[in-house]
Amino acid sequence: MTTRRVFMMQSVVGASVLASGAAMAAAPMVAETDANAKGLAYSADATKSKNAKYKAGQSCANCALFQGKAGDAEGGCPLFAGKQVSAKAWCSAYAKKA
């Protein structure tokens, strides 16, 4: 039998888990016009990057900083806190995954 106290604690934990999941899903994408993105030569489509450092095959999906899982279309990056980057994107801070 669940006591009222246990039920209330479970309700609070459940609500906070749902809220954090919604916040993660609602994270905006980095815009190429963002000041930080401009400073890092961010390109939402790596193949269209005109930066001299860009090498064919490089993208956020295979960057050590990309926080998405393999196969994710987008994910977090510590360089763009609170925003998502496209797995197909690229920036000048690219570092190949080991």
Biopython code that builds the backbone (N, CA, C, O; Angstrom):
import numpy as np
from Bio.PDB.StructureBuilder import StructureBuilder

atoms = [
    (1, "MET", "N", (0.842, -1.174, 0.000)),
    (1, "MET", "CA", (0.000, 0.000, 0.000)),
    (1, "MET", "C", (0.891, 1.243, 0.000)),
    (1, "MET", "O", (1.812, 1.346, 0.810)),
    (2, "THR", "N", (0.625, 2.168, -0.891)),
    (2, "THR", "CA", (1.393, 3.397, -0.995)),
    (2, "THR", "C", (0.835, 4.447, -0.046)),
    (2, "THR", "O", (-0.369, 4.700, -0.013)),
    (3, "THR", "N", (1.719, 5.046, 0.713)),
    (3, "THR", "CA", (1.278, 6.109, 1.611)),
    (3, "THR", "C", (1.161, 7.405, 0.823)),
    (3, "THR", "O", (1.705, 7.530, -0.274)),
    (4, "ARG", "N", (0.465, 8.340, 1.377)),
    (4, "ARG", "CA", (0.283, 9.636, 0.715)),
    (4, "ARG", "C", (1.637, 10.313, 0.515)),
    (4, "ARG", "O", (1.882, 10.918, -0.528)),
    (5, "ARG", "N", (2.507, 10.213, 1.502)),
    (5, "ARG", "CA", (3.822, 10.840, 1.421)),
    (5, "ARG", "C", (4.641, 10.265, 0.259)),
    (5, "ARG", "O", (5.253, 11.019, -0.498)),
    (6, "VAL", "N", (4.655, 8.944, 0.117)),
    (6, "VAL", "CA", (5.375, 8.298, -0.980)),
    (6, "VAL", "C", (4.756, 8.695, -2.316)),
    (6, "VAL", "O", (5.481, 8.979, -3.269)),
    (7, "PHE", "N", (3.456, 8.719, -2.399)),
    (7, "PHE", "CA", (2.768, 9.110, -3.617)),
    (7, "PHE", "C", (3.141, 10.538, -4.017)),
    (7, "PHE", "O", (3.403, 10.794, -5.192)),
    (8, "MET", "N", (3.169, 11.452, -3.083)),
    (8, "MET", "CA", (3.496, 12.852, -3.380)),
    (8, "MET", "C", (4.953, 12.969, -3.860)),
    (8, "MET", "O", (5.239, 13.723, -4.790)),
    (9, "MET", "N", (5.858, 12.234, -3.235)),
    (9, "MET", "CA", (7.262, 12.283, -3.641)),
    (9, "MET", "C", (7.424, 11.722, -5.056)),
    (9, "MET", "O", (8.180, 12.270, -5.858)),
    (10, "GLN", "N", (6.722, 10.643, -5.358)),
    (10, "GLN", "CA", (6.798, 10.061, -6.698)),
    (10, "GLN", "C", (6.207, 11.008, -7.735)),
    (10, "GLN", "O", (6.709, 11.096, -8.855)),
    (11, "SER", "N", (5.157, 11.707, -7.369)),
    (11, "SER", "CA", (4.526, 12.660, -8.287)),
    (11, "SER", "C", (5.475, 13.802, -8.623)),
    (11, "SER", "O", (5.576, 14.210, -9.780)),
    (12, "VAL", "N", (6.168, 14.317, -7.617)),
    (12, "VAL", "CA", (7.107, 15.415, -7.833)),
    (12, "VAL", "C", (8.265, 14.965, -8.717)),
    (12, "VAL", "O", (8.649, 15.680, -9.642)),
    (13, "VAL", "N", (8.819, 13.800, -8.445)),
    (13, "VAL", "CA", (9.925, 13.274, -9.244)),
    (13, "VAL", "C", (9.462, 13.039, -10.682)),
    (13, "VAL", "O", (10.164, 13.401, -11.626)),
    (14, "GLY", "N", (8.307, 12.449, -10.849)),
    (14, "GLY", "CA", (7.775, 12.181, -12.188)),
    (14, "GLY", "C", (7.551, 13.458, -12.971)),
    (14, "GLY", "O", (7.871, 13.525, -14.158)),
    (15, "ALA", "N", (7.007, 14.466, -12.323)),
    (15, "ALA", "CA", (6.761, 15.746, -12.995)),
    (15, "ALA", "C", (8.056, 16.417, -13.408)),
    (15, "ALA", "O", (8.134, 17.008, -14.485)),
    (16, "SER", "N", (9.078, 16.331, -12.559)),
    (16, "SER", "CA", (10.349, 16.974, -12.904)),
    (16, "SER", "C", (11.037, 16.238, -14.053)),
    (16, "SER", "O", (11.688, 16.871, -14.885)),
    (17, "VAL", "N", (10.904, 14.924, -14.109)),
    (17, "VAL", "CA", (11.477, 14.161, -15.223)),
    (17, "VAL", "C", (10.785, 14.537, -16.529)),
    (17, "VAL", "O", (11.448, 14.724, -17.549)),
    (18, "LEU", "N", (9.478, 14.648, -16.506)),
    (18, "LEU", "CA", (8.738, 15.050, -17.699)),
    (18, "LEU", "C", (9.114, 16.459, -18.130)),
    (18, "LEU", "O", (9.281, 16.720, -19.322)),
    (19, "ALA", "N", (9.248, 17.358, -17.182)),
    (19, "ALA", "CA", (9.603, 18.739, -17.496)),
    (19, "ALA", "C", (10.995, 18.829, -18.096)),
    (19, "ALA", "O", (11.207, 19.584, -19.044)),
    (20, "SER", "N", (11.948, 18.075, -17.564)),
    (20, "SER", "CA", (13.307, 18.131, -18.106)),
    (20, "SER", "C", (13.349, 17.525, -19.502)),
    (20, "SER", "O", (14.086, 18.012, -20.359)),
    (21, "GLY", "N", (12.583, 16.485, -19.745)),
    (21, "GLY", "CA", (12.519, 15.888, -21.079)),
    (21, "GLY", "C", (11.915, 16.848, -22.079)),
    (21, "GLY", "O", (12.376, 16.914, -23.218)),
    (22, "ALA", "N", (10.897, 17.593, -21.688)),
    (22, "ALA", "CA", (10.282, 18.570, -22.575)),
    (22, "ALA", "C", (11.241, 19.712, -22.855)),
    (22, "ALA", "O", (11.284, 20.226, -23.973)),
    (23, "ALA", "N", (12.001, 20.110, -21.866)),
    (23, "ALA", "CA", (12.965, 21.191, -22.056)),
    (23, "ALA", "C", (14.053, 20.767, -23.035)),
    (23, "ALA", "O", (14.473, 21.569, -23.869)),
    (24, "MET", "N", (14.515, 19.527, -22.950)),
    (24, "MET", "CA", (15.533, 19.045, -23.868)),
    (24, "MET", "C", (15.001, 19.002, -25.297)),
    (24, "MET", "O", (15.711, 19.364, -26.235)),
    (25, "ALA", "N", (13.768, 18.566, -25.464)),
    (25, "ALA", "CA", (13.188, 18.467, -26.792)),
    (25, "ALA", "C", (12.941, 19.841, -27.389)),
    (25, "ALA", "O", (12.936, 19.997, -28.610)),
    (26, "ALA", "N", (12.736, 20.836, -26.543)),
    (26, "ALA", "CA", (12.407, 22.165, -27.012)),
    (26, "ALA", "C", (13.637, 23.044, -27.233)),
    (26, "ALA", "O", (13.488, 24.213, -27.587)),
    (27, "ALA", "N", (14.837, 22.522, -27.037)),
    (27, "ALA", "CA", (16.042, 23.326, -27.224)),
    (27, "ALA", "C", (16.114, 23.800, -28.671)),
    (27, "ALA", "O", (15.969, 23.000, -29.595)),
    (28, "PRO", "N", (16.335, 25.091, -28.869)),
    (28, "PRO", "CA", (16.372, 25.624, -30.241)),
    (28, "PRO", "C", (17.643, 25.214, -30.974)),
    (28, "PRO", "O", (18.648, 24.856, -30.360)),
    (29, "MET", "N", (17.576, 25.273, -32.265)),
    (29, "MET", "CA", (18.746, 24.992, -33.099)),
    (29, "MET", "C", (19.617, 26.243, -33.165)),
    (29, "MET", "O", (19.109, 27.362, -33.092)),
    (30, "VAL", "N", (20.904, 26.057, -33.300)),
    (30, "VAL", "CA", (21.831, 27.171, -33.472)),
    (30, "VAL", "C", (21.588, 27.783, -34.849)),
    (30, "VAL", "O", (21.479, 27.070, -35.846)),
    (31, "ALA", "N", (21.506, 29.095, -34.891)),
    (31, "ALA", "CA", (21.355, 29.800, -36.165)),
    (31, "ALA", "C", (22.735, 30.242, -36.647)),
    (31, "ALA", "O", (23.590, 30.605, -35.839)),
    (32, "GLU", "N", (22.950, 30.213, -37.936)),
    (32, "GLU", "CA", (24.229, 30.658, -38.491)),
    (32, "GLU", "C", (24.478, 32.126, -38.198)),
    (32, "GLU", "O", (25.621, 32.582, -38.243)),
    (33, "THR", "N", (23.421, 32.873, -37.898)),
    (33, "THR", "CA", (23.529, 34.300, -37.603)),
    (33, "THR", "C", (23.860, 34.582, -36.143)),
    (33, "THR", "O", (24.135, 35.727, -35.785)),
    (34, "ASP", "N", (23.837, 33.552, -35.293)),
    (34, "ASP", "CA", (24.174, 33.690, -33.880)),
    (34, "ASP", "C", (25.628, 34.191, -33.776)),
    (34, "ASP", "O", (26.499, 33.731, -34.515)),
    (35, "ALA", "N", (25.881, 35.139, -32.849)),
    (35, "ALA", "CA", (27.216, 35.730, -32.721)),
    (35, "ALA", "C", (28.288, 34.671, -32.469)),
    (35, "ALA", "O", (29.363, 34.722, -33.068)),
    (36, "ASN", "N", (28.006, 33.723, -31.598)),
    (36, "ASN", "CA", (28.971, 32.653, -31.307)),
    (36, "ASN", "C", (29.171, 31.773, -32.541)),
    (36, "ASN", "O", (30.289, 31.349, -32.833)),
    (37, "ALA", "N", (28.095, 31.503, -33.253)),
    (37, "ALA", "CA", (28.185, 30.681, -34.461)),
    (37, "ALA", "C", (29.039, 31.373, -35.520)),
    (37, "ALA", "O", (29.851, 30.733, -36.187)),
    (38, "LYS", "N", (28.853, 32.669, -35.668)),
    (38, "LYS", "CA", (29.665, 33.414, -36.643)),
    (38, "LYS", "C", (31.144, 33.361, -36.268)),
    (38, "LYS", "O", (32.009, 33.184, -37.126)),
    (39, "GLY", "N", (31.419, 33.516, -34.982)),
    (39, "GLY", "CA", (32.802, 33.484, -34.513)),
    (39, "GLY", "C", (33.485, 32.147, -34.746)),
    (39, "GLY", "O", (34.706, 32.082, -34.888)),
    (40, "LEU", "N", (32.694, 31.078, -34.784)),
    (40, "LEU", "CA", (33.237, 29.737, -34.999)),
    (40, "LEU", "C", (33.024, 29.245, -36.432)),
    (40, "LEU", "O", (33.232, 28.066, -36.720)),
    (41, "ALA", "N", (32.614, 30.133, -37.319)),
    (41, "ALA", "CA", (32.371, 29.796, -38.730)),
    (41, "ALA", "C", (31.396, 28.628, -38.866)),
    (41, "ALA", "O", (31.562, 27.770, -39.733)),
    (42, "TYR", "N", (30.377, 28.601, -38.000)),
    (42, "TYR", "CA", (29.381, 27.522, -38.010)),
    (42, "TYR", "C", (28.605, 27.521, -39.320)),
    (42, "TYR", "O", (28.155, 28.562, -39.797)),
    (43, "SER", "N", (28.461, 26.348, -39.878)),
    (43, "SER", "CA", (27.670, 26.149, -41.088)),
    (43, "SER", "C", (26.697, 25.010, -40.820)),
    (43, "SER", "O", (27.112, 23.905, -40.471)),
    (44, "ALA", "N", (25.403, 25.275, -40.983)),
    (44, "ALA", "CA", (24.384, 24.263, -40.714)),
    (44, "ALA", "C", (24.517, 23.065, -41.653)),
    (44, "ALA", "O", (24.066, 21.968, -41.323)),
    (45, "ASP", "N", (25.126, 23.264, -42.807)),
    (45, "ASP", "CA", (25.394, 22.178, -43.759)),
    (45, "ASP", "C", (26.890, 22.197, -44.041)),
    (45, "ASP", "O", (27.379, 23.067, -44.761)),
    (46, "ALA", "N", (27.604, 21.253, -43.484)),
    (46, "ALA", "CA", (29.060, 21.214, -43.593)),
    (46, "ALA", "C", (29.542, 21.275, -45.041)),
    (46, "ALA", "O", (30.573, 21.886, -45.323)),
    (47, "THR", "N", (28.816, 20.654, -45.951)),
    (47, "THR", "CA", (29.259, 20.616, -47.349)),
    (47, "THR", "C", (29.226, 21.992, -47.999)),
    (47, "THR", "O", (29.812, 22.185, -49.064)),
    (48, "LYS", "N", (28.550, 22.951, -47.373)),
    (48, "LYS", "CA", (28.472, 24.306, -47.923)),
    (48, "LYS", "C", (29.427, 25.270, -47.213)),
    (48, "LYS", "O", (29.417, 26.469, -47.491)),
    (49, "SER", "N", (30.249, 24.751, -46.300)),
    (49, "SER", "CA", (31.200, 25.602, -45.585)),
    (49, "SER", "C", (32.255, 26.127, -46.548)),
    (49, "SER", "O", (32.779, 25.391, -47.384)),
    (50, "LYS", "N", (32.556, 27.424, -46.413)),
    (50, "LYS", "CA", (33.586, 28.046, -47.242)),
    (50, "LYS", "C", (34.850, 28.316, -46.431)),
    (50, "LYS", "O", (35.771, 28.977, -46.910)),
    (51, "ASN", "N", (34.890, 27.803, -45.202)),
    (51, "ASN", "CA", (36.032, 28.008, -44.327)),
    (51, "ASN", "C", (37.206, 27.155, -44.786)),
    (51, "ASN", "O", (37.029, 25.988, -45.133)),
    (52, "ALA", "N", (38.398, 27.731, -44.790)),
    (52, "ALA", "CA", (39.603, 27.026, -45.246)),
    (52, "ALA", "C", (39.951, 25.818, -44.372)),
    (52, "ALA", "O", (40.612, 24.894, -44.847)),
    (53, "LYS", "N", (39.524, 25.804, -43.115)),
    (53, "LYS", "CA", (39.820, 24.682, -42.216)),
    (53, "LYS", "C", (38.959, 23.460, -42.501)),
    (53, "LYS", "O", (39.313, 22.348, -42.112)),
    (54, "TYR", "N", (37.828, 23.658, -43.177)),
    (54, "TYR", "CA", (36.912, 22.541, -43.432)),
    (54, "TYR", "C", (37.545, 21.531, -44.386)),
    (54, "TYR", "O", (38.117, 21.889, -45.416)),
    (55, "LYS", "N", (37.423, 20.259, -44.010)),
    (55, "LYS", "CA", (37.878, 19.142, -44.853)),
    (55, "LYS", "C", (36.671, 18.253, -45.140)),
    (55, "LYS", "O", (35.857, 18.000, -44.251)),
    (56, "ALA", "N", (36.560, 17.790, -46.353)),
    (56, "ALA", "CA", (35.439, 16.928, -46.744)),
    (56, "ALA", "C", (35.282, 15.777, -45.762)),
    (56, "ALA", "O", (36.268, 15.158, -45.361)),
    (57, "GLY", "N", (34.058, 15.495, -45.380)),
    (57, "GLY", "CA", (33.760, 14.399, -44.464)),
    (57, "GLY", "C", (33.612, 14.829, -43.016)),
    (57, "GLY", "O", (33.082, 14.075, -42.200)),
    (58, "GLN", "N", (34.072, 16.034, -42.682)),
    (58, "GLN", "CA", (33.928, 16.531, -41.315)),
    (58, "GLN", "C", (32.509, 17.035, -41.099)),
    (58, "GLN", "O", (31.942, 17.705, -41.961)),
    (59, "SER", "N", (31.937, 16.708, -39.936)),
    (59, "SER", "CA", (30.622, 17.218, -39.552)),
    (59, "SER", "C", (30.467, 17.067, -38.046)),
    (59, "SER", "O", (31.254, 16.382, -37.393)),
    (60, "CYS", "N", (29.463, 17.703, -37.515)),
    (60, "CYS", "CA", (29.225, 17.596, -36.071)),
    (60, "CYS", "C", (29.014, 16.137, -35.661)),
    (60, "CYS", "O", (29.397, 15.752, -34.556)),
    (61, "ALA", "N", (28.423, 15.335, -36.514)),
    (61, "ALA", "CA", (28.147, 13.937, -36.187)),
    (61, "ALA", "C", (29.415, 13.165, -35.833)),
    (61, "ALA", "O", (29.365, 12.233, -35.030)),
    (62, "ASN", "N", (30.560, 13.543, -36.425)),
    (62, "ASN", "CA", (31.801, 12.826, -36.117)),
    (62, "ASN", "C", (32.812, 13.715, -35.387)),
    (62, "ASN", "O", (34.021, 13.495, -35.459)),
    (63, "CYS", "N", (32.286, 14.727, -34.683)),
    (63, "CYS", "CA", (33.116, 15.622, -33.868)),
    (63, "CYS", "C", (33.094, 15.151, -32.411)),
    (63, "CYS", "O", (32.060, 14.698, -31.919)),
    (64, "ALA", "N", (34.220, 15.258, -31.732)),
    (64, "ALA", "CA", (34.320, 14.846, -30.329)),
    (64, "ALA", "C", (33.433, 15.680, -29.412)),
    (64, "ALA", "O", (33.094, 15.230, -28.318)),
    (65, "LEU", "N", (33.052, 16.877, -29.827)),
    (65, "LEU", "CA", (32.228, 17.758, -28.996)),
    (65, "LEU", "C", (30.726, 17.470, -29.123)),
    (65, "LEU", "O", (29.942, 17.895, -28.275)),
    (66, "PHE", "N", (30.328, 16.758, -30.165)),
    (66, "PHE", "CA", (28.904, 16.480, -30.409)),
    (66, "PHE", "C", (28.357, 15.581, -29.318)),
    (66, "PHE", "O", (28.922, 14.522, -29.044)),
    (67, "GLN", "N", (27.249, 15.995, -28.686)),
    (67, "GLN", "CA", (26.679, 15.255, -27.571)),
    (67, "GLN", "C", (25.489, 14.391, -27.944)),
    (67, "GLN", "O", (24.893, 13.754, -27.076)),
    (68, "GLY", "N", (25.137, 14.359, -29.207)),
    (68, "GLY", "CA", (24.067, 13.478, -29.654)),
    (68, "GLY", "C", (24.572, 12.048, -29.758)),
    (68, "GLY", "O", (25.776, 11.795, -29.721)),
    (69, "LYS", "N", (23.647, 11.128, -29.887)),
    (69, "LYS", "CA", (24.007, 9.716, -30.062)),
    (69, "LYS", "C", (24.258, 9.447, -31.542)),
    (69, "LYS", "O", (23.835, 10.224, -32.399)),
    (70, "ALA", "N", (24.933, 8.369, -31.836)),
    (70, "ALA", "CA", (25.161, 7.976, -33.224)),
    (70, "ALA", "C", (23.819, 7.847, -33.932)),
    (70, "ALA", "O", (22.909, 7.180, -33.440)),
    (71, "GLY", "N", (23.704, 8.475, -35.063)),
    (71, "GLY", "CA", (22.463, 8.424, -35.838)),
    (71, "GLY", "C", (21.486, 9.547, -35.535)),
    (71, "GLY", "O", (20.508, 9.709, -36.265)),
    (72, "ASP", "N", (21.713, 10.335, -34.478)),
    (72, "ASP", "CA", (20.825, 11.464, -34.170)),
    (72, "ASP", "C", (20.977, 12.542, -35.238)),
    (72, "ASP", "O", (22.079, 12.783, -35.729)),
    (73, "ALA", "N", (19.876, 13.184, -35.595)),
    (73, "ALA", "CA", (19.897, 14.265, -36.572)),
    (73, "ALA", "C", (20.429, 15.558, -35.971)),
    (73, "ALA", "O", (20.902, 16.438, -36.690)),
    (74, "GLU", "N", (20.350, 15.665, -34.653)),
    (74, "GLU", "CA", (20.850, 16.843, -33.958)),
    (74, "GLU", "C", (21.247, 16.470, -32.541)),
    (74, "GLU", "O", (20.879, 15.409, -32.038)),
    (75, "GLY", "N", (21.993, 17.345, -31.911)),
    (75, "GLY", "CA", (22.429, 17.085, -30.548)),
    (75, "GLY", "C", (23.050, 18.326, -29.950)),
    (75, "GLY", "O", (23.222, 19.339, -30.628)),
    (76, "GLY", "N", (23.379, 18.241, -28.699)),
    (76, "GLY", "CA", (23.979, 19.369, -28.007)),
    (76, "GLY", "C", (25.453, 19.504, -28.325)),
    (76, "GLY", "O", (26.090, 18.585, -28.841)),
    (77, "CYS", "N", (25.981, 20.683, -28.001)),
    (77, "CYS", "CA", (27.403, 20.957, -28.151)),
    (77, "CYS", "C", (27.771, 21.943, -27.061)),
    (77, "CYS", "O", (27.087, 22.953, -26.897)),
    (78, "PRO", "N", (28.840, 21.679, -26.306)),
    (78, "PRO", "CA", (29.204, 22.590, -25.221)),
    (78, "PRO", "C", (29.563, 23.998, -25.699)),
    (78, "PRO", "O", (29.565, 24.933, -24.898)),
    (79, "LEU", "N", (29.860, 24.160, -26.961)),
    (79, "LEU", "CA", (30.177, 25.488, -27.491)),
    (79, "LEU", "C", (28.940, 26.339, -27.706)),
    (79, "LEU", "O", (29.030, 27.563, -27.802)),
    (80, "PHE", "N", (27.783, 25.692, -27.782)),
    (80, "PHE", "CA", (26.511, 26.386, -28.001)),
    (80, "PHE", "C", (25.534, 25.974, -26.902)),
    (80, "PHE", "O", (24.534, 25.308, -27.172)),
    (81, "ALA", "N", (25.818, 26.363, -25.690)),
    (81, "ALA", "CA", (25.028, 25.967, -24.518)),
    (81, "ALA", "C", (23.535, 26.259, -24.703)),
    (81, "ALA", "O", (23.142, 27.353, -25.110)),
    (82, "GLY", "N", (22.723, 25.254, -24.395)),
    (82, "GLY", "CA", (21.271, 25.405, -24.466)),
    (82, "GLY", "C", (20.703, 25.328, -25.867)),
    (82, "GLY", "O", (19.504, 25.530, -26.061)),
    (83, "LYS", "N", (21.543, 25.040, -26.845)),
    (83, "LYS", "CA", (21.075, 24.950, -28.229)),
    (83, "LYS", "C", (21.529, 23.634, -28.839)),
    (83, "LYS", "O", (22.472, 23.000, -28.366)),
    (84, "GLN", "N", (20.848, 23.247, -29.882)),
    (84, "GLN", "CA", (21.162, 22.022, -30.606)),
    (84, "GLN", "C", (21.905, 22.378, -31.897)),
    (84, "GLN", "O", (21.688, 23.443, -32.475)),
    (85, "VAL", "N", (22.769, 21.491, -32.332)),
    (85, "VAL", "CA", (23.433, 21.632, -33.622)),
    (85, "VAL", "C", (23.004, 20.467, -34.500)),
    (85, "VAL", "O", (22.710, 19.378, -34.008)),
    (86, "SER", "N", (22.974, 20.704, -35.770)),
    (86, "SER", "CA", (22.648, 19.645, -36.716)),
    (86, "SER", "C", (23.828, 18.694, -36.818)),
    (86, "SER", "O", (24.981, 19.125, -36.780)),
    (87, "ALA", "N", (23.550, 17.416, -36.944)),
    (87, "ALA", "CA", (24.619, 16.426, -37.118)),
    (87, "ALA", "C", (25.365, 16.682, -38.425)),
    (87, "ALA", "O", (26.517, 16.273, -38.570)),
    (88, "LYS", "N", (24.723, 17.352, -39.370)),
    (88, "LYS", "CA", (25.324, 17.644, -40.675)),
    (88, "LYS", "C", (26.094, 18.959, -40.679)),
    (88, "LYS", "O", (26.667, 19.336, -41.702)),
    (89, "ALA", "N", (26.114, 19.659, -39.553)),
    (89, "ALA", "CA", (26.767, 20.967, -39.461)),
    (89, "ALA", "C", (28.271, 20.818, -39.244)),
    (89, "ALA", "O", (28.789, 19.710, -39.108)),
    (90, "TRP", "N", (28.961, 21.965, -39.214)),
    (90, "TRP", "CA", (30.405, 22.010, -38.984)),
    (90, "TRP", "C", (30.770, 23.376, -38.420)),
    (90, "TRP", "O", (30.109, 24.370, -38.724)),
    (91, "CYS", "N", (31.820, 23.433, -37.597)),
    (91, "CYS", "CA", (32.384, 24.714, -37.160)),
    (91, "CYS", "C", (33.898, 24.574, -37.041)),
    (91, "CYS", "O", (34.435, 23.467, -37.087)),
    (92, "SER", "N", (34.569, 25.693, -36.891)),
    (92, "SER", "CA", (36.038, 25.700, -36.875)),
    (92, "SER", "C", (36.640, 25.037, -35.642)),
    (92, "SER", "O", (37.852, 24.828, -35.596)),
    (93, "ALA", "N", (35.828, 24.700, -34.644)),
    (93, "ALA", "CA", (36.322, 24.003, -33.454)),
    (93, "ALA", "C", (36.247, 22.477, -33.627)),
    (93, "ALA", "O", (36.449, 21.729, -32.671)),
    (94, "TYR", "N", (35.963, 22.034, -34.827)),
    (94, "TYR", "CA", (35.844, 20.606, -35.103)),
    (94, "TYR", "C", (37.050, 19.840, -34.573)),
    (94, "TYR", "O", (38.198, 20.229, -34.791)),
    (95, "ALA", "N", (36.768, 18.745, -33.872)),
    (95, "ALA", "CA", (37.815, 17.845, -33.368)),
    (95, "ALA", "C", (37.344, 16.408, -33.612)),
    (95, "ALA", "O", (36.337, 15.978, -33.049)),
    (96, "LYS", "N", (38.054, 15.687, -34.430)),
    (96, "LYS", "CA", (37.657, 14.323, -34.794)),
    (96, "LYS", "C", (37.524, 13.442, -33.577)),
    (96, "LYS", "O", (38.369, 13.468, -32.682)),
    (97, "LYS", "N", (36.443, 12.648, -33.546)),
    (97, "LYS", "CA", (36.253, 11.671, -32.468)),
    (97, "LYS", "C", (37.364, 10.647, -32.528)),
    (97, "LYS", "O", (37.806, 10.227, -33.598)),
    (98, "ALA", "N", (37.795, 10.263, -31.356)),
    (98, "ALA", "CA", (38.863, 9.242, -31.289)),
    (98, "ALA", "C", (38.314, 7.860, -31.503)),
    (98, "ALA", "O", (39.066, 6.886, -31.480)),
]
sb = StructureBuilder()
sb.init_structure("model")
sb.init_model(0)
sb.init_chain("A")
sb.init_seg("    ")
for serial, (resi, resn, name, xyz) in enumerate(atoms, 1):
    if name == "N":
        sb.init_residue(resn, " ", resi, " ")
    sb.init_atom(name, np.array(xyz, "f"), 0.0, 1.0, " ", f" {name:<3s}", serial, name[0])
structure = sb.get_structure()
